[in-house]
Amino acid sequence: MKKIALLMGSSSDLEVLRPGIAILQDFQAPFEVHVLSAHRTPHALHEFVLQASHGDFGVFIAAAGKAAHLAGVIASLSILPVIALPILTKDLGGLDSLLSSVQMPSGVPVACVGINAAQNAVLLALEILALHEGVLAKKLQQMRRDNEAKILQDDRALSSQFYKESHA
């Protein structure tokens, strides 16, 4: 199975990534985590992306805040799928990160999930890899069934509670 590259512009972004990392561990999906900044380590980022693009990687997740150019720079260097994960910021509530990630020029596509939505970024990356990995596709389908069962169980419990109260 191809690996997922989780790149963050700053080590402070790790806490946002942790729920996504937990999913990758649960799925036993191969991944690497790196701190590489589009602005502060451009040469190291360039080198990593080029090596990853010709190696064992299948998708990039780029977590960045403020002027979140990490995903765009990665997408400019590779034809592998890139998923932007905008990080919540104090100054503009993450809107700066979101707009920097989603407003890409024609010809340089980047997928983008919600602000701090690490779980969705990871699940999207797994879905991309599942196109060629049947076992992974089955795990994702089972996760969906488990999520559905939990919601339906919650519905039954809540409906039962309010039915009893309204008919008392």
N, C-alpha and C positions, 0 to 999 in steps of 0.2 A: 504494500500500500504506500502511496506517496505521502510525504510528510506535510504538515501544515507549519508554516513559518509565522510565529506570533512576534511581531515587531512593535516596539513601543518607543516613542520619542524621548521618554524620561522614565527612570525607574519608579517614579511616583505613580505611574500609570498601572503598576503591577496589581494593586488592590482592585482596580476595576476589572482586570483580566482574570483574576482568581476564579470566579464562578465558571468562566469558559474553560479554564484549564481543568477544573474538576470534571467537566463533561468529557473532555478529551481523555482524561485518565479513566473515567468510567467506561468509555467506548474502547479503551486500549488503542487509541489512534496515535500514531507517531507524530511528534511535534518538536519544535525547538522554540525557545524564547530568547529574544535578544533585545537589547537597548541600543537602538541606532536612530540617530536624529537626521532628518532631512537638512537641517540647518547647521547643526553643530558637528556632525560626523559625515559629511557628504561623501567623502572618498571611501570610508569603510562601508557605508550603506550601498554605494554603487558596486563595490567589490562583492559584498554578500549577495545582493540581488542577482548579479550576473552568474555567480557560482550556483546559487540556488535554482536559477532558471534552467540550468543545464545539468542539474543533479537530481536528487531524490524528492524534490518538493513538487507539490501539485497546486498549492494555493497560498496566498499571503493574506494575513490579517494585519492591518496597520492601525494601531491605537495611538492617537495623538490629540493634543489639545491646543487651544489658541489658534495660531496660524498653522493649522493641521495639514501641512503639505506632504506628509510622509506617504500616504497612499498614492497621491498623484505622482510623486517622484518614482515610487516603485513601479507604478503602471507605465511610466514613460520608459522604463528600462527593461520591462519584461512583458511577454504576452500571456503569462500565467494569470489566472483570475486574482484580482485584488479586492479585498473587502475592507472598507474604511470603518473604523470604530471611533467615532468622535467622543472625546472625553469632556465631561462637565468641567466648566471653568468658573472661577469666582467672578471674573469681570463681566461676562456676558451670558452666564448660565449655560455655556456649551453651544450657543447659537453660532459663535465664531468658529468653533471646531466643526460643527455640522456643515455650515456653508462652505468652509474651506475644503471639506471632503467631498461634498456632493456637486459642487459647481465646477465640473471638469470640462475642459475644452473638447470639441469634437475630435474623435479619433483616439482619445485616451480614456477609455471607460474605467470607472471604478464603481463597484457596488457599495452601498452605504447602509448601515443599520442605524438604529436610534442611538441617542446620546447615552453612553455608558452601557449599552446593550451587548455586553460580551457574550452572553449565552446565545443570542441570536446570531452574532458574527460566527461563532464556532459551529453552530448548527448549520448555517448556510455553507460554511466551508466543508463540513461533513457531507452535506447533500451534494455538493459539487463532486467530491471524491467518490460518493456512492454511485455516480453514473457509471463507474467502471469497477466498482467493488460490491458484488452481490451481498456479501456478509454484512458489510456496513449498511447497505440499503435495508436489510432485514432488521438490523438493530434499530435503525431510525424508525421503521414502521412499527416495531414493538414499542418504542418510546411513545409514539403518537397514540397507540392503543392504550397504553398505561395512563397517559395524560387524560384521554377521553374517559376511561373508567373512573379515575379519581374525581373528575368534574361531575360525572353522573352520580357517583356516590354522595358527593357534597350536595347535589341537587335534591336527592332523595331525603337526606338527613334534614336539610333546611325546610323543604316542603312539608315534611312530616311534622317538624317542630311547629310551624306556623299554622298547619291544618289543625293540630290539637288545640293551639291557643285560640284560634278563631271559632272553634266549635265547643268551647268550654262553657 
